[in-house]
Amino acid sequence: MLIETRLRRRASQILGPVFAAAVVAYFAYYTVEGERGLLALTRLQAESARAEMNYAAIKAEREALELKVRSLRPDGLDLDRLDERTRALLNDSQADELIINLPKSGMSGH
């Protein structure tokens, strides 16, 4: 009977800290590995950075296209650009002109 009482007392002394340690371990694990944990946060930040870079590239492309459209409007018509596009589309040149074809990668955004 004495041994059983000591075992129960010892078990009750150990059970509280073991339970508390298990609860702390549970929350620590899900703080790191959980659906909203630190690793998920890192993944979301990387995904957000990729989306921001994609957005910046698309925005720059859109601004370049808007500039081209603006230069072709009647109120802000750029005659040089219009002449360039007309000649390129119609493959037209005059007799006294020299045409130099450059590779597309060497051209600056045209």
Secondary structure, DSSP 4 states (H G I P E B T S, - for coil): -HHHHHHHHHHHHHHHHHHHHHHHHHHHHHHHHSTTSHHHHHHHHHHHHHHHHHHHHHHHHHHHHHHHHHHHSGGG--HHHHHHHHHHHHT---TT----PPPGGGSS--
